[in-house]
Amino acid sequence: MSERVRELIRSIRNIFNLASKPTRDEFRLMMKITLLGIFAVGLYAFMINLVAVGLESFQNISIVPQIALFAITIIVGITLVVYYYGSRKGRW
């Protein structure tokens, strides 16, 4: 057991020795990427909420709004995955 603890402490020391403070440009880039991700997730959640509120007026129809919301969510999700895959491969 103590060997595992020593190995863990050794690993933690190695990580701290390799870590360095980011430069101003690296920090700004990380901030931009983080804010863009937060904005994208928030926009996606807002769109889902907007569709859900819009479909609440169709309460007399039982299953159609649920299927429509599910279909819209799947389409948006597939679109984001395809865009991400295409941007990783350099296609757009």
Backbone hydrogen bonds in HBPLUS format (Angstrom, degrees):
<---DONOR---> <-ACCEPTOR-->    atom                        ^
c    i                          cat <-CA-CA->   ^        H-A-AA   ^      H-
h    n   atom  resd res      DA  || num        DHA   H-A  angle D-A-AA Bond
n    s   type  num  typ     dist DA aas  dist angle  dist       angle   num
A0004-ARG N   A0001-MET O   3.13 MM   3  5.29 124.8  2.44  99.2 112.3     1
A0005-VAL N   A0001-MET O   3.21 MM   4  6.60 155.0  2.28 147.5 154.2     2
A0006-ARG N   A0002-SER O   2.94 MM   4  6.16 158.7  1.99 144.5 150.2     3
A0007-GLU N   A0003-GLU O   2.94 MM   4  6.11 157.6  1.99 143.8 150.1     4
A0008-LEU N   A0004-ARG O   2.88 MM   4  6.09 152.5  1.96 145.1 152.9     5
A0009-ILE N   A0005-VAL O   2.91 MM   4  6.16 162.0  1.94 152.4 156.8     6
A0010-ARG N   A0006-ARG O   2.85 MM   4  6.05 157.1  1.90 148.4 155.3     7
A0011-SER N   A0007-GLU O   2.90 MM   4  6.11 152.9  1.97 144.1 151.3     8
A0012-ILE N   A0008-LEU O   2.92 MM   4  6.19 158.3  1.96 150.8 156.8     9
A0013-ARG N   A0009-ILE O   2.95 MM   4  6.18 158.9  2.00 149.3 154.8    10
A0014-ASN N   A0010-ARG O   2.99 MM   4  6.26 155.6  2.05 145.5 152.1    11
A0015-ILE N   A0011-SER O   3.01 MM   4  6.31 155.7  2.07 148.4 154.7    12
A0016-PHE N   A0012-ILE O   3.02 MM   4  6.32 163.1  2.05 152.5 156.5    13
A0017-ASN N   A0013-ARG O   2.86 MM   4  6.08 148.2  1.96 148.4 157.7    14
A0018-LEU N   A0014-ASN O   3.01 MM   4  6.20 146.7  2.12 145.0 153.1    15
A0019-ALA N   A0015-ILE O   2.96 MM   4  6.08 139.5  2.13 146.2 157.4    16
A0027-PHE N   A0023-THR O   2.92 MM   4  6.14 160.4  1.96 153.1 158.8    17
A0028-ARG N   A0024-ARG O   2.96 MM   4  6.18 159.2  2.00 148.1 153.6    18
A0029-LEU N   A0025-ASP O   2.96 MM   4  6.15 157.0  2.01 147.3 153.6    19
A0030-MET N   A0026-GLU O   2.95 MM   4  6.19 160.4  1.99 150.0 155.0    20
A0031-MET N   A0027-PHE O   2.91 MM   4  6.14 155.2  1.97 148.2 155.5    21
A0032-LYS N   A0028-ARG O   2.89 MM   4  6.13 159.1  1.94 149.4 154.7    22
A0033-ILE N   A0029-LEU O   3.00 MM   4  6.22 164.9  2.02 151.8 155.5    23
A0034-THR N   A0030-MET O   2.92 MM   4  6.04 161.5  1.96 147.5 153.1    24
A0035-LEU N   A0031-MET O   2.88 MM   4  6.00 167.9  1.89 153.4 156.9    25
A0036-LEU N   A0032-LYS O   2.90 MM   4  5.99 154.7  1.96 146.0 153.5    26
A0037-GLY N   A0033-ILE O   2.95 MM   4  6.15 154.3  2.02 145.9 152.6    27
A0038-ILE N   A0034-THR O   2.93 MM   4  6.21 160.9  1.97 152.3 157.3    28
A0039-PHE N   A0035-LEU O   2.88 MM   4  6.00 158.0  1.93 145.7 152.1    29
A0040-ALA N   A0036-LEU O   2.89 MM   4  6.07 156.6  1.94 145.3 151.8    30
A0041-VAL N   A0037-GLY O   2.98 MM   4  6.18 165.1  2.01 152.4 155.7    31
A0042-GLY N   A0038-ILE O   2.93 MM   4  6.04 160.3  1.97 146.8 152.9    32
A0043-LEU N   A0039-PHE O   2.82 MM   4  5.96 155.8  1.88 148.7 155.5    33
A0044-TYR N   A0040-ALA O   2.96 MM   4  6.12 158.5  2.01 146.0 151.9    34
A0045-ALA N   A0041-VAL O   2.94 MM   4  6.16 161.2  1.98 149.0 154.1    35
A0046-PHE N   A0042-GLY O   2.84 MM   4  6.02 152.7  1.91 144.7 152.8    36
A0047-MET N   A0043-LEU O   2.90 MM   4  6.13 156.3  1.95 148.0 154.1    37
A0048-ILE N   A0044-TYR O   3.01 MM   4  6.29 160.4  2.05 150.4 155.4    38
A0049-ASN N   A0045-ALA O   2.90 MM   4  6.10 160.0  1.94 147.4 153.4    39
A0050-LEU N   A0046-PHE O   2.78 MM   4  5.96 156.7  1.84 149.3 156.1    40
A0051-VAL N   A0047-MET O   2.94 MM   4  6.16 160.2  1.98 149.6 154.4    41
A0052-ALA N   A0048-ILE O   2.89 MM   4  6.09 157.5  1.94 146.9 153.8    42
A0053-VAL N   A0049-ASN O   2.87 MM   4  6.09 160.2  1.91 152.6 157.3    43
A0054-GLY N   A0050-LEU O   2.95 MM   4  6.11 154.7  2.01 143.3 150.9    44
A0055-LEU N   A0051-VAL O   2.86 MM   4  6.07 144.0  1.99 145.5 155.3    45
A0056-GLU N   A0052-ALA O   3.09 MM   4  6.27 119.9  2.46 136.8 151.1    46
A0056-GLU N   A0053-VAL O   3.25 MM   3  5.18 145.7  2.37  95.0 104.9    47
A0058-PHE N   A0055-LEU O   3.02 MM   3  5.47 158.2  2.07 111.5 118.5    48
A0061-ILE N   A0058-PHE O   3.22 MM   3  5.60 143.0  2.36 106.0 115.3    49
A0067-ILE N   A0063-ILE O   3.03 MM   4  6.28 161.2  2.06 158.4 163.9    50
A0068-ALA N   A0064-VAL O   2.83 MM   4  6.00 162.5  1.86 155.8 161.4    51
A0069-LEU N   A0065-PRO O   2.87 MM   4  5.97 164.6  1.89 148.0 152.0    52
A0070-PHE N   A0066-GLN O   2.98 MM   4  6.07 159.2  2.02 143.8 150.0    53
A0071-ALA N   A0067-ILE O   2.81 MM   4  5.97 158.4  1.86 149.4 155.6    54
A0072-ILE N   A0068-ALA O   2.90 MM   4  6.09 162.0  1.93 151.4 156.1    55
A0073-THR N   A0069-LEU O   2.97 MM   4  6.11 159.2  2.01 145.7 151.7    56
A0074-ILE N   A0070-PHE O   2.93 MM   4  6.16 158.8  1.97 148.8 154.5    57
A0075-ILE N   A0071-ALA O   2.90 MM   4  6.10 161.4  1.94 150.7 155.9    58
A0076-VAL N   A0072-ILE O   2.94 MM   4  6.13 167.1  1.96 153.1 156.3    59
A0077-GLY N   A0073-THR O   2.92 MM   4  6.02 159.9  1.96 147.0 153.4    60
A0078-ILE N   A0074-ILE O   2.86 MM   4  6.04 164.8  1.89 153.4 157.1    61
A0079-THR N   A0075-ILE O   2.92 MM   4  6.06 157.7  1.97 146.7 153.5    62
A0080-LEU N   A0076-VAL O   2.96 MM   4  6.20 157.8  2.01 149.7 155.0    63
A0081-VAL N   A0077-GLY O   2.98 MM   4  6.23 157.6  2.03 149.7 156.0    64
A0082-VAL N   A0078-ILE O   2.88 MM   4  6.04 165.4  1.90 154.1 157.9    65
A0083-TYR N   A0079-THR O   2.94 MM   4  6.06 161.4  1.97 147.8 153.4    66
A0084-TYR N   A0080-LEU O   2.90 MM   4  6.02 160.7  1.94 145.4 151.1    67
A0085-TYR N   A0081-VAL O   2.86 MM   4  6.04 164.3  1.88 151.6 156.0    68
A0086-GLY N   A0082-VAL O   2.86 MM   4  5.99 160.9  1.89 149.1 154.7    69
A0087-SER N   A0083-TYR O   2.86 MM   4  6.04 153.2  1.94 148.1 155.4    70
A0088-ARG N   A0084-TYR O   2.98 MM   4  6.16 147.7  2.09 145.4 154.1    71
A0089-LYS N   A0085-TYR O   3.10 MM   4  6.32 145.9  2.22 143.7 152.3    72
A0091-ARG N   A0086-GLY O   2.90 MM   5  5.18 156.1  1.96 161.9 158.4    73
A0090-GLY N   A0087-SER O   3.36 MM   3  5.05 153.4  2.43  92.1  99.7    74
